[in-house]
Amino acid sequence: MSLLQILALGTVAVALAVWQAVRSGQRFVQAFVFLEGLDRGLAVEQANAEARAQMARQADQMEKARAAMRARNFAKANTKGRQDLVIKMAREKGFLA
C-alpha cells in the first residue's frame, strides 16, 4: 500500500470519527431538549417535535448554543457528564432519535 493510500484512508477515518462525534453531540442536546420539554409539561410527541426543531439547520444558532450549554450542565449535575446516560434517560421516556 502506498503512502498516498494510507494518508487517504487515514483522512477518511478521521472524517468519519469527527462526523460521528458531531452526530452524537447533536443527539445528546436533542435528548436534553426533549427532557426539558417533558419537564415543562409537554406531551411526548410535542417534546420530540421540539427536540427535532431545536437542531434543524435553520434553527437559531444562539439558541442551539444555549441548549448545548444547558445540556452539558445537566449532564455534569446528574450523570457525571455522561452524555450516553442522558440519551438513555430520554429514550426511556419516549425520545425518538
C-alpha distances in whole Angstrom, upper triangle without the diagonal:
4,7,8,6,7,10,11,11,13,15,16,16,19,20,21,22,25,26,27,29,31,31,33,35,36,37,39,41,42,43,45,47,47,49,51,52,53,55,57,58,56,56,52,51,53,50,47,48,49,45,44,46,45,41,41,40,43,45,46,43,46,47,43,43,46,45,42,44,47,44,43,46,47,44,45,48,48,45,44,41,39,38,38,41,43,41,42,46,45,44,47,49,48,45,43,39
4,5,5,6,9,10,11,12,14,16,17,19,20,21,23,25,26,27,29,31,32,33,35,36,38,39,41,42,44,45,47,48,50,51,53,54,56,57,59,57,56,53,52,53,51,48,49,49,46,44,46,45,41,41,39,43,44,45,43,45,46,43,42,46,45,42,44,47,44,43,46,47,44,45,49,49,45,44,42,40,39,39,42,44,42,43,47,46,45,48,50,49,46,44,40
4,5,5,6,9,10,10,12,14,15,16,18,20,21,22,24,26,27,29,30,31,33,35,36,37,39,41,42,44,45,46,48,50,51,53,54,56,57,55,55,52,51,52,50,47,47,47,44,42,44,43,39,40,38,41,42,43,40,43,44,41,40,43,43,40,41,44,42,40,44,45,42,43,47,47,43,42,39,38,37,37,41,42,40,42,45,45,44,47,49,48,45,43,39
4,5,5,6,9,10,10,12,14,15,16,18,20,21,22,24,26,27,29,30,32,33,35,36,38,39,41,42,44,45,47,48,49,51,53,54,56,53,53,50,49,50,48,45,45,45,42,40,42,41,37,37,35,38,40,41,38,41,42,39,38,42,41,38,40,43,41,39,43,44,42,42,46,46,43,42,39,38,37,37,40,41,39,41,44,44,43,46,48,47,43,41,38
4,5,5,6,8,10,11,12,14,15,16,18,20,21,22,24,26,27,28,30,32,33,35,36,37,39,41,42,43,45,47,48,49,51,53,54,52,51,48,47,48,46,43,44,44,41,39,40,40,36,36,34,37,39,40,38,40,42,38,38,41,41,37,40,42,40,39,42,43,40,41,45,45,42,41,38,36,35,35,38,39,37,39,42,42,41,44,46,44,41,39,35
4,5,5,6,9,10,10,12,14,15,16,18,20,21,23,24,26,27,29,30,32,33,35,36,37,39,41,42,43,45,47,48,50,51,53,51,50,47,47,47,45,42,43,43,40,38,40,39,35,36,34,37,39,40,37,39,40,37,36,40,39,36,38,40,38,36,40,41,38,39,43,42,39,38,35,34,33,32,36,37,36,37,40,40,39,42,44,43,40,38,35
4,5,5,6,9,10,10,12,14,15,16,18,20,21,23,24,26,27,29,30,32,33,35,36,38,39,40,42,44,45,47,48,50,51,49,49,46,45,46,44,41,41,41,38,36,38,37,33,34,32,35,36,37,34,37,38,34,34,37,37,34,36,38,36,35,38,39,37,37,41,41,38,37,34,33,32,32,35,36,35,37,40,39,39,42,44,43,39,37,34
4,5,5,6,9,10,11,12,14,15,16,18,20,21,23,24,26,27,29,30,32,33,35,36,38,39,41,42,43,45,47,48,50,47,47,44,43,44,42,39,39,39,36,34,36,35,31,31,29,33,34,35,33,35,37,33,33,36,36,33,35,38,35,34,38,39,36,37,41,41,38,37,34,33,31,31,35,35,33,35,39,38,37,40,42,41,37,35,32
4,5,5,6,9,10,11,12,14,15,16,18,20,21,22,24,26,27,29,31,31,33,35,36,37,39,41,42,43,45,47,48,46,46,42,42,42,40,37,38,38,35,33,35,34,30,31,29,33,34,35,33,35,36,33,33,36,35,32,34,37,34,33,36,37,35,36,39,39,36,35,32,30,29,29,32,33,31,33,36,36,35,38,40,38,35,33,30
4,5,5,6,9,10,11,12,14,15,17,18,20,21,23,24,26,27,29,30,32,33,35,36,38,39,41,42,44,45,47,45,45,42,41,42,39,37,37,37,34,33,34,33,29,30,29,32,33,34,31,34,35,31,31,34,33,30,32,34,32,30,34,35,32,33,37,37,33,32,30,28,27,27,31,31,30,32,35,35,34,37,39,38,35,33,29
4,5,5,6,9,10,11,12,14,15,17,18,20,21,23,24,26,27,29,30,32,33,35,36,38,39,41,42,44,45,43,43,40,40,40,38,35,35,35,32,30,32,31,27,28,26,29,30,31,28,31,32,29,28,32,31,28,30,33,31,29,33,34,31,32,36,36,33,32,29,28,26,27,30,31,29,31,34,34,33,37,38,37,34,32,28
4,5,5,6,9,10,10,12,14,15,16,18,20,21,22,24,26,27,28,30,32,33,35,36,37,39,41,42,44,41,41,38,37,38,36,33,33,33,30,28,30,29,25,26,24,28,29,30,28,31,31,28,28,31,30,27,30,32,30,29,33,33,31,32,36,35,32,32,29,27,25,25,29,29,27,29,33,32,31,34,36,34,31,29,25
4,5,5,6,9,10,11,12,14,15,16,18,20,21,23,25,26,27,29,30,31,33,35,36,38,39,41,42,40,40,37,36,37,35,32,33,33,29,28,30,29,25,26,25,29,29,31,28,31,31,27,27,30,29,26,28,31,28,27,31,31,28,30,33,33,30,29,26,24,23,22,26,27,25,27,30,30,29,32,34,33,30,28,24
4,5,5,6,9,10,11,12,14,15,17,18,20,21,23,24,26,27,29,30,32,33,35,36,38,39,41,39,39,36,36,36,34,31,32,32,28,27,29,27,24,25,23,27,27,28,26,28,29,25,24,28,27,24,26,28,26,24,28,29,26,27,31,31,28,27,24,23,21,22,25,26,24,27,30,29,29,32,34,33,29,28,24
4,5,5,6,9,10,11,12,14,15,17,18,20,21,23,24,26,27,29,30,32,33,35,36,38,39,37,37,34,34,34,32,29,29,29,26,24,26,25,21,22,20,24,25,26,23,26,27,23,23,26,25,22,25,27,25,24,28,29,26,28,31,31,29,28,25,23,21,22,25,25,24,26,29,28,28,31,33,31,28,26,22
4,5,5,6,9,10,10,12,14,15,16,18,20,21,22,24,26,27,29,30,31,33,35,36,38,35,35,32,31,32,30,27,28,28,24,23,25,24,20,21,20,24,25,26,24,26,27,23,23,26,25,22,25,27,24,23,27,28,25,27,30,30,27,27,24,22,20,19,23,23,21,23,27,26,25,28,30,28,25,23,20
4,5,5,6,9,10,10,12,14,15,16,19,20,21,23,24,26,27,29,30,32,33,35,36,35,35,31,31,32,29,27,28,28,24,23,25,24,20,22,21,25,25,26,23,25,26,22,22,25,23,20,22,25,22,21,24,25,22,24,27,27,24,23,20,19,17,17,21,21,19,22,25,24,24,27,29,28,24,23,19
4,5,5,6,9,10,11,12,14,15,17,18,20,21,23,24,26,27,29,30,32,33,35,33,34,31,30,30,28,25,26,26,22,21,23,21,18,19,18,22,22,23,20,22,23,19,19,22,21,18,20,22,20,19,23,24,21,23,26,26,24,23,20,18,16,17,21,21,19,22,25,24,24,27,29,28,24,23,19
4,5,5,6,9,10,11,12,14,16,17,18,20,21,22,25,26,27,29,30,32,33,31,31,28,28,28,26,23,23,23,20,19,20,19,15,17,16,19,20,21,19,21,22,18,18,21,20,17,20,22,20,19,23,24,22,24,27,26,24,24,21,19,17,17,21,20,18,21,24,22,22,26,27,25,22,20,16
4,5,5,6,9,10,10,12,14,15,16,18,20,21,23,24,26,27,29,30,32,30,30,26,26,27,24,21,23,23,19,18,20,19,16,17,17,21,21,23,20,23,22,18,19,22,20,17,20,22,19,18,22,22,20,22,25,24,21,22,19,16,14,14,17,17,15,18,21,20,19,23,24,23,19,18,14
4,5,5,6,9,10,11,12,14,15,17,18,20,21,23,24,26,27,29,31,29,29,26,26,27,24,21,23,22,19,18,20,18,15,17,17,21,20,21,19,20,20,17,16,19,17,14,17,19,16,15,19,19,17,18,22,21,19,19,15,14,11,12,16,16,14,17,20,19,19,22,24,23,20,19,15
4,5,5,6,9,10,11,12,14,15,17,18,20,21,23,25,26,27,29,27,28,25,25,24,22,20,20,20,16,15,17,15,12,14,14,17,17,18,15,17,17,13,14,17,15,12,15,17,15,14,18,19,17,19,22,22,20,20,17,15,13,14,17,16,15,18,20,19,19,23,23,22,19,18,14
4,5,5,6,9,10,10,12,14,15,16,18,20,21,23,24,26,27,25,25,22,22,22,19,17,18,18,14,13,15,14,11,13,13,17,16,18,16,19,18,14,15,18,15,13,16,18,15,15,19,19,17,20,23,22,20,21,17,15,12,12,16,15,13,16,18,16,16,20,21,19,16,14,11
4,5,5,6,9,10,10,12,14,15,17,18,20,21,23,25,26,24,24,21,22,22,19,17,18,18,14,14,17,15,12,15,16,19,18,20,18,20,18,15,15,17,15,12,15,16,13,13,17,16,14,17,20,19,16,17,14,12,9,9,12,12,10,13,15,14,14,17,19,18,14,14,10
4,5,5,6,9,10,11,12,14,15,17,18,20,21,23,25,23,24,21,22,21,18,17,18,17,13,14,16,13,11,14,15,18,16,17,15,16,15,12,12,14,12,9,12,13,10,10,14,14,12,15,17,17,15,16,12,11,8,10,13,11,10,14,15,14,15,19,19,19,15,15,12
4,5,5,6,9,10,11,12,14,15,16,18,20,21,23,21,22,19,19,18,16,14,15,14,10,10,12,10,7,10,12,14,13,14,13,15,13,10,11,13,10,9,12,13,10,12,15,15,14,17,19,19,17,19,15,14,10,12,14,12,11,14,16,14,15,18,18,17,13,13,10
4,6,5,6,9,10,10,12,14,15,17,18,20,21,19,19,16,17,17,14,12,14,13,9,10,12,11,9,12,14,17,15,17,16,18,16,12,14,15,12,11,14,14,11,12,16,15,13,17,19,17,16,18,15,13,9,9,12,10,7,11,12,10,11,15,15,14,10,10,7
4,5,5,6,9,10,11,12,14,16,17,19,20,19,20,17,18,18,14,13,15,14,10,12,14,12,11,14,16,19,17,18,16,17,15,12,13,14,10,9,11,11,8,9,12,11,10,13,15,14,12,14,11,10,6,7,9,7,6,10,11,9,11,14,14,14,11,12,10
4,5,5,6,9,10,10,12,14,15,17,19,17,18,16,17,16,13,12,14,12,8,10,12,9,8,12,14,16,13,14,13,14,11,9,10,10,7,6,9,9,6,8,11,10,10,13,15,15,14,16,13,12,9,11,12,9,9,12,13,11,13,16,15,15,12,13,11
4,5,5,6,9,10,10,12,14,15,17,15,16,13,13,13,10,8,10,9,5,7,9,7,7,10,13,15,13,14,14,15,12,10,12,12,9,9,12,11,9,12,14,13,13,16,18,17,16,18,16,15,11,12,13,10,8,12,12,9,11,14,13,12,9,10,8
4,6,5,6,9,10,11,12,14,16,14,14,12,13,13,10,9,11,10,7,10,12,11,11,14,17,19,16,18,18,18,15,13,15,14,11,11,13,12,9,12,14,11,11,15,16,14,13,16,14,13,9,10,10,7,5,9,8,6,8,11,10,10,7,9,8
4,5,5,6,9,10,10,12,14,14,15,13,15,14,10,11,13,11,8,11,13,11,12,15,18,19,16,17,17,16,13,12,13,12,8,9,10,8,6,9,10,8,9,12,13,12,12,15,13,12,9,11,11,7,7,10,9,7,11,13,12,12,10,12,12
4,5,5,6,9,10,11,13,11,13,12,13,11,8,8,10,7,5,9,10,8,10,13,16,17,13,14,15,15,11,10,12,11,7,9,11,9,8,11,13,11,12,16,16,15,16,18,16,16,13,14,14,11,11,13,12,9,12,15,13,13,10,12,12
4,5,5,6,9,10,11,9,10,8,10,9,5,6,8,7,5,9,11,10,11,14,18,19,16,17,18,18,15,13,16,15,11,13,15,12,11,14,15,13,14,17,17,16,16,19,18,17,14,14,14,10,10,12,10,7,9,12,9,9,7,9,10
4,5,5,6,9,10,10,11,9,12,11,7,9,12,10,9,13,14,13,15,18,21,22,19,20,20,20,16,15,17,15,12,13,15,12,10,13,14,10,12,15,15,13,14,17,16,15,13,14,12,9,9,11,8,6,10,11,8,10,8,12,13
4,5,5,6,9,9,11,11,13,11,8,11,12,10,9,13,14,12,14,17,20,21,17,18,18,17,14,14,15,13,10,12,13,10,9,13,13,10,13,16,15,14,16,18,17,17,15,17,15,12,13,15,12,10,13,14,12,13,12,15,16
4,5,5,7,5,8,8,10,8,5,8,10,7,8,12,12,11,14,17,20,20,17,18,19,19,15,15,17,15,12,15,16,13,13,16,17,14,16,19,18,17,19,22,20,20,18,19,18,14,14,16,13,11,14,15,11,12,11,14,15
4,5,5,5,7,7,10,9,6,9,12,10,11,14,15,15,17,20,23,23,20,21,23,22,18,18,20,18,15,17,19,15,14,18,18,15,17,20,18,17,18,22,21,20,18,19,17,14,14,15,12,10,12,12,9,10,10,13,16
4,5,7,10,11,14,12,9,13,15,13,13,17,17,16,19,22,25,25,22,22,23,22,18,19,20,17,15,17,18,14,14,17,16,13,16,18,16,15,17,20,20,20,19,19,17,14,15,16,13,11,15,14,11,13,13,17,19
4,6,9,11,13,11,9,13,14,12,13,17,16,16,19,21,24,24,20,21,22,21,17,18,20,17,15,18,18,15,15,19,18,15,18,21,19,18,21,24,23,23,21,22,21,17,18,19,16,14,17,17,14,15,15,18,20
4,7,9,11,10,9,13,14,12,14,17,18,17,20,22,26,25,22,23,25,24,20,21,23,21,18,21,22,18,18,22,21,18,21,23,22,20,22,26,25,25,23,24,22,19,19,20,17,15,17,17,13,14,15,18,20
4,6,8,6,6,9,10,9,11,14,14,15,18,19,23,23,20,21,23,23,19,20,22,20,17,20,21,18,18,22,22,19,21,24,23,21,23,26,25,25,22,23,21,18,18,19,16,14,16,16,12,12,13,15,17
4,5,5,6,9,10,11,12,14,15,16,19,20,24,24,21,23,25,25,22,22,24,23,20,22,24,21,20,24,24,21,23,26,25,23,24,28,27,26,23,23,22,19,18,18,16,13,14,14,11,10,11,13,16
4,5,5,6,9,10,10,12,14,15,17,19,22,23,21,23,24,25,21,21,23,22,19,21,23,20,19,22,23,20,21,24,24,21,22,26,24,23,20,20,19,16,15,15,13,10,11,11,8,6,7,9,13
4,5,5,6,9,10,11,12,14,16,17,20,21,19,22,24,25,21,20,23,23,19,21,24,22,20,24,25,22,23,27,26,24,25,28,27,25,22,22,21,18,17,17,16,13,13,14,11,8,9,9,12
4,5,5,6,9,10,10,12,15,15,19,19,17,19,21,22,18,18,21,20,17,20,22,20,19,23,23,21,22,26,25,24,25,28,26,25,22,22,22,19,17,19,17,14,15,16,13,11,11,11,14
4,5,5,6,9,10,10,13,14,18,18,16,18,20,20,16,16,19,17,14,16,19,16,15,19,20,17,19,22,22,20,21,24,23,22,19,19,18,15,14,16,14,10,12,14,10,9,8,10,12
4,5,5,6,9,10,11,13,16,17,15,18,19,20,17,16,19,18,15,17,19,18,16,19,21,18,19,23,23,21,21,25,23,21,18,18,18,15,13,14,14,10,10,13,10,8,6,7,9
4,5,5,6,9,10,11,14,15,13,16,18,19,16,15,19,18,15,17,20,19,17,21,23,21,22,25,26,24,25,27,25,24,20,21,21,18,16,18,17,14,14,17,14,12,10,9,11
4,5,5,6,9,10,14,14,11,13,15,16,12,12,15,15,12,14,17,16,15,18,20,18,20,23,23,22,23,26,23,23,19,20,20,17,16,18,17,13,15,17,15,13,11,12,12
4,5,5,7,9,13,13,11,13,14,15,12,11,14,14,10,12,15,14,12,16,18,16,17,20,21,20,20,23,20,19,16,16,17,14,12,15,14,11,12,15,13,12,9,9,9
4,5,6,6,10,11,10,13,14,16,13,12,15,16,13,14,17,17,15,18,20,19,20,23,24,23,23,25,22,21,18,18,19,16,14,17,17,13,14,17,16,13,10,9,9
4,5,5,9,9,7,10,12,14,11,10,14,15,12,14,17,17,16,19,21,20,21,24,25,25,25,27,24,24,20,21,22,19,17,20,20,16,17,21,19,16,14,13,13
4,6,9,9,6,8,9,11,8,7,10,11,8,10,14,13,13,16,18,17,18,21,22,22,22,24,21,21,17,19,20,17,16,19,19,15,17,20,18,17,14,14,13
4,6,8,6,9,9,11,10,7,10,12,10,10,14,14,13,16,18,18,18,21,23,23,22,24,21,20,16,18,20,17,15,19,19,16,17,21,19,18,14,14,12
4,5,5,9,10,13,11,9,13,15,13,14,17,18,17,19,22,22,22,25,27,26,26,28,24,24,20,21,23,20,18,22,22,19,20,23,22,20,16,15,13
4,6,9,9,12,12,10,13,16,15,15,18,20,19,21,24,24,24,27,29,29,28,29,26,25,22,23,25,23,21,24,25,22,23,26,25,23,20,18,16
4,7,8,12,11,10,14,16,15,16,19,20,20,22,25,25,26,28,30,30,30,31,28,28,24,26,28,25,23,27,27,24,25,28,27,25,22,20,19
4,6,9,8,7,11,12,12,13,16,17,17,19,21,22,23,25,27,27,27,29,25,25,22,24,25,22,21,25,24,21,23,26,24,23,20,19,18
4,6,5,6,9,10,11,12,15,16,16,19,20,21,23,25,26,27,27,28,25,26,23,25,26,23,23,26,26,23,25,28,26,25,22,22,20
4,5,5,6,9,10,11,12,14,15,17,19,20,21,23,24,26,26,26,23,24,21,23,25,22,22,25,25,23,25,28,27,26,22,22,21
4,5,5,6,9,10,11,12,14,15,17,18,20,21,23,24,25,25,22,23,21,24,25,22,22,26,25,23,26,29,27,27,23,24,22
4,5,5,6,9,10,10,12,14,15,16,18,20,21,22,23,24,21,22,19,22,23,20,20,23,23,20,23,25,24,23,20,21,20
4,5,5,6,9,10,10,12,14,15,16,18,20,21,21,22,19,19,16,19,20,17,17,21,21,18,21,24,22,22,18,19,17
4,5,5,6,9,10,11,12,14,15,17,18,20,20,21,17,19,16,19,21,18,18,22,22,20,22,25,24,24,21,21,20
4,5,5,6,9,10,11,12,14,15,17,18,19,20,17,19,16,20,20,17,18,22,21,19,22,24,23,23,20,22,20
4,5,5,6,9,10,10,12,14,15,16,17,18,15,16,14,17,17,14,15,18,17,15,18,21,19,20,17,18,17
4,5,5,6,9,10,10,12,14,15,15,16,13,14,11,15,16,13,14,17,17,15,18,21,20,20,17,18,17
4,5,5,6,9,10,11,12,14,15,15,12,14,13,16,17,14,16,19,18,17,21,23,22,23,20,22,20
4,5,5,6,9,10,11,12,13,14,12,14,12,16,15,12,14,17,16,15,19,20,19,20,18,20,19
4,5,5,6,9,10,10,11,12,10,11,9,12,12,9,11,14,13,12,15,17,17,18,15,17,16
4,5,5,6,9,10,10,10,7,9,8,12,12,10,12,15,15,15,18,20,19,21,18,20,18
4,5,5,6,9,10,10,8,11,11,14,14,11,14,17,16,16,19,21,20,22,20,22,21
4,5,5,6,8,9,8,10,10,13,11,9,12,14,12,13,16,17,17,19,17,20,19
4,5,5,5,6,4,6,6,9,8,7,10,12,11,12,15,16,17,19,17,19,18
4,6,6,5,4,7,9,12,11,10,14,15,14,16,19,20,20,22,20,23,22
4,6,6,7,10,12,14,12,11,15,16,14,16,19,19,19,22,21,24,23
4,6,7,9,10,12,9,8,12,13,11,13,16,16,16,19,18,21,21
4,5,5,8,9,6,7,11,11,10,13,15,15,16,19,18,20,20
4,6,9,11,9,10,13,14,14,16,18,19,20,22,21,23,22
4,6,9,9,9,12,13,13,15,17,19,20,22,19,22,20
4,6,6,7,9,10,11,13,15,16,18,19,17,19,17
4,5,5,6,9,10,11,12,14,16,17,14,16,14
4,5,5,6,9,10,10,12,14,15,13,14,13
4,5,5,6,9,10,10,13,14,13,15,14
4,5,5,6,9,10,11,13,11,13,13
4,5,5,6,9,10,11,8,10,9
4,5,5,6,9,10,9,11,11
4,6,5,7,9,9,12,12
4,5,5,6,5,9,10
4,5,5,4,7,8
4,6,7,10,12
4,6,9,12
4,6,9
4,6
4
